[in-house]
Amino acid sequence: MRRVVQFSTGNVGQHSLKAIIGRPDLELVGVHAASPKKVGRDAAELCGLTEPTGIIATDDVDALIALAPDCVVYTAQAETRPMEAVEQLVKLLSAGINVVGSSMVWLVTPSQADDWLTGPLEKACAQGNSSLYVNGIDPGYSGDTEVHSALSLVTRAESILVQEIFDYANYDDYEFTGKSMGFGLTADEEQPMLFLPGVLTTMWGGPVRNLADQLGIELDEVRQRIEPWYTDQKIECKLCTVEPGGMAAVKFAVEGVYNGEPVITMEHITRLTAASAPDWEFPPDGKPGVHRVVVEGEPRVELNTHVSDPVLDVTEAGCVSTAARVVNVIDWVCDAPTGLIGVEDIPQAAVIRGLIW
């Protein structure tokens, strides 16, 4: 039985919290909540369950460390506050607590992350004899586990395309996703954070370079491309309202170039309602979203992953899968060698232990 603390209860954290409570092999011992509105509330209430757990949310990190958990599930928004997040992670790891998380997406491929990030975390792991693993659905699954499966089916690969095609209309995260992608902005306004020079290659460049290393090729360069789509009509949805002239869809990608041609491409097509960018590619078979890998080679392989839920919107179902990518590996990480862990370090059979009960 692993003693676990859930750190944040947002779009992903509420689902990992619910999973931890329901798992017979995990014991929830603490919950961190940054919002004053959540502090003091029972964990069950914060993830939509009705039976109280007796575990009350706190914003006191030291009190959570004092619980001596085996692992912390760290899903707090970190990309907009990286130094603060690193400080929190260092504190946990130095105290001998293992961490799995969906935040700090640069760490999905720790071997490709910059020293400013890996240096203090590796030092903290060594000090606490602890381990850190970060993954998700994208970056994460589609660019590692799914693409590895596709590549295992070809004798020769010519190019690799990894895609996320989703309608974000019902995704309730304007403060980060909406603003960072620039939904609602006009062409004359300042570029959003995600599309500033170098940001995309920083966030998705690691998986591209990692895949190239695994394939044994040296890329000429890793570059980004961005194509916004502006609406001529008002679009209203849960994420935000877009006035005529505002951006309602965006296509962006990070490309690994080899011999002058893009051979590894990680592309997102993100729209608000089906009325946006009607000429762009949609998910196959009328599905609301897809994570897809296409390998052109011998033979051509295409894998399409659809996540769904009878109650949740497809984007929220994706958040459940993101939570699964870290909750399912807690046991293995707790027994892992000290340091930063990449998905390639983990036997795939280890991430499905204990899922049926």
N, C-alpha and C positions, 0 to 999 in steps of 0.2 A: 504494500500500500504506500503510494507516494504522497507526501504532504505538499500541497500546491497552493500558491497564492496567485490570484488573478490581478493583473495590474492594468486597470482601465476597463470601462464597460461601455465603450462606444460601438460603432458599426460592426466591428469584428469582436471586440471584447465581450459583448453581451452573449454572443454565441459560444465563445470558448468557455465562458463562465457557466453557461447552461450545460455544456458538454461535461465539464469537470464535475458538476453536481450530480450528473446522471451516471458517471462512470463508477463501477464497483471497485476498480483498481486504483482510484485516485481519491484523496481526501482534501476537500477545500478547507483551508485553515485561515485564509485571509483574503480581503479584497481591497484594492486601492482605487480610490475615486478622487479625481482632481476637483470636480465640480462641487461647490458647497451644497447644491441641491441633492446630490447623491450621498454625500457623507452622512453617516448615521442611519442609513437605510439597510435593510436586510438584503443579502446577496440574491435571494430568490426574487425579490421585488424588482431588482435591477436587470433581470434577464427574463421576466415574464412568467415565472413560476408562481404557484399559489401557496405551496407549503413552505413555511419559513425554515431557514437553515440554522439560524442563530449566529451566523457570521455577519458581522456588521461592517459596512464599508468605512474606511478611514483614509485620510490624506497623510498620515504619519508613516513615512518610509521606515524610520528606525523601529517603530512598533512592529511592522511587518517582518523586518529582519530578525527581531527578537523572537519571533515564532519559530525560527529555525526550519523553514520549509526546505524540502528537497529541491524544489523548482519553482520559478516564477514564470508565468505566461505573460509576456510583455507585449501588449497590443496598443499602447498609447500612441497617439499621433506624434511622430518624431521628426519627420522630414522638414517641418517648419521650425523646429527647435532642437537641432541636432546636438549642440553642445550640452544643453540641459539633459537631453536623453542619454548621452554618453556618460555624464556625471551620475545619473541614476543607475545605469547599467554597471558602471565601475563599482559603485557602492554595493550593489547586490552580489556581483561576482567576487569581489574582494572578501566578502563575508562568507564565502564558501557555498553560495547558492547558485545552482545551475539556472540558466535562463533560456527559454525558447520564446520566439516572438515573430510577429509579422511586420514590425516596424523597423526603421533603418534599412530600407531596401537595398542600400549599397552592400549590405552584409549577406545578401542572398548568395553572392559569390565572394566569400571573404578573401580568397587568394588574389582577387582583382581590385579590392578596396584600397583606398589611400592610407598611408601611414598615420595621418592625423587621427584616423578613426580606429585602425586596427592596433596601433601601438599601445594606447592606454588600456584597451580591452584585453589584449593579450597579456599585458602586465598584471591586470586584475585577475584574470583566469589563473595565472601562475601563482599569484599570492593566495588565492582562495581554493586552489585545486578544483576549479569549477570549469564548466563548459558553456558555450553560447552557440545557439543555432537559430538562424532567421530564414524563414521561407514563407510562401503564400501561394496564391493561384497565378498571379502575374504582377510583378516578377516572381518567379518560382516555378510552379508546376508546368505551365505551358512552355517555358523556356528551358526546363531541365528534364523532368520525368517524362513528359509527353514527347518531347523531341528526341530523347534518348530511345524511347520505344519505337518511334518511327524510323530512326536511323538504324536500329537493329534489324530492320526488315529489308534493307537494301544492300546490294553488293557494291554499289558505287553511287555516291551522292554528287549531284552537280550543283544544287542550290537548296537552301532551307528557308522556308517562310513560316514564321510564327505569328499568328494573328489573334487579336481579341476584337470581336465585332459585337458591340453592345449598344442598346438604347438605355441611356442613363436618366430618362425622364422621371422615373419613380425612385431614383436614388437620393435619399434625404441627406446630402452632404455638400451643400453649397459652400460652406465656409472653407473647406479645403478643396474638394474635387472641382466644384463649380468655379471658384475663383482661380485656382491654379491652372485650369484649362482655359479660362477666359470666356466661359459661356456668358452671353449677353453683351460682351464688349463689341464695339464697332471697329472697323478697320483703322480708324484714325486714332484710337485710344492706345495707351501704352500696352506693350505685350505682357501677357500673364507670366507668372513665375516659371511655369513648366516649359515655356518656349523661348526663354532667354538663351543666348548662345552657351552651349556646353551643358545645359541642365539635363536634357534628354540623354546625351551620351554618358553623363555621369550616372543616371539612374538605371538605364538599360544597357549601357555599354559593357558593363561587367559580364552579364550573361552572354553577350555576343563574343567578347574576347575569350571567355572561359570555354565556350563551345569550340571556338577556333583552336584553342590549345588542345582540347580533347581530340580534335580531328587531325592535329598535327600540321596545321597550316599557319603561316605567318601573314596576317592581314596587312594590306597597304595602308589602310586607315579605317577608322570607325567614324561615321558621319551621321548627322540627323537631317530629317526633312519634315516639313510641316505644311499642311494645306488646310486652311480654315474655310468654312462654308457659312455664308451670311444669308439670313432669311429675309424674304420680302413681305412676310406676314407675321403677325403676332403669334407667338407660341407660348402656351401656358402649360406648366407641368409642375410636379412636386419639387424638382430640383430648383427651378427658378422660372421666372417669366422673361421671355426674350422679346424685345420690341423689334419692329421692322428695322433692318440694318444691323442687327446684332448677330453675333456668332451663335449658331445653333447646332453645329456639327464640326468635327475636326478629324482629320486623318494625319497621323504622325508616325514616324518610324525611326529606328536606329538601324543603320546598315553597316555590315562588315564587308569591306571591299577587298577583293583578291584578284590580282591580274587585271585590275581596272574595272571589274564588274562586281555588283553586290551579290554575294553568295550566301550571306546569313542576314536575314531581315527580320526584325521584330517590330510589327506594325499594329497600331490601334486604329480602329474606325469607331468613333464614339459620336452618337447623335442624341438629340432630344426629340423624341417621337418619330414615327415613320415618315412624317412630312418633311423632315430635315434630310438634305443631301439624297434625294430619291434616286439619283443616278449612280450613287456609290454602292458597293457590294453590301448585301444583307446576309444574315446567317442563313444556312440552307434549310430547306423543308419548312419554312415559315416559323422557325424557332426565334425566340426573342433575343438570344445571344449565343455566342459560340467562342470557345477557345480552340483554335485550329492549328495544326502543323501540316505543312505540305513539303514533302521532300521530292524534288525532281531528280530522278536517277533511274537506276535499274533494280527493281521496277519503280514506278512512281507510287508514292505512298501518301495518303491523306487521312489524317485522324481528326475527327470533330468531337469535341467534348461539350456536352450540354448539361448544365446543372439546373435543377428545378425543385420546387417544393409545392405541396398542395395549398399552402397558405401564403407563403412569402413570395414577394416579387423576385424575378430572376437575379437582379443585382444583389439582393439580400441573401438569396441562396448561395451566390458566389462568396459572400462574406462568411457563410457557414463553412464552405469548403476551404476558405483561407484559414479559418480557425482550426479546421481538421488537420491541416498540414503541420501544425505545431503541437496540438494536443496529442495527436496520435504517436508522436515520437518522444514524449516526455520520458518514458521508461528507459529507452535506449540512451538518450542524452544524459540521464542521471548516471549511467554506468560507463559513459564514454570517456576516452582519454581527455586530459585537460586541454583547453584551448578553444579556438574558433572552428566550428564544424561547417562543412559544405555538404550539400545533398549527396554528392558523389562518395562521401565518407560513410554513408548509412546504407546497410543492406536493405533492399526494398521490402523484404519480408518482415523487417523490424517495425515498419510503420503500420502494419495491419493487425498487430497483436491485440487481443482483448476487445475487438470491435463488435463481437456478437455475444449477446447475453439475453 
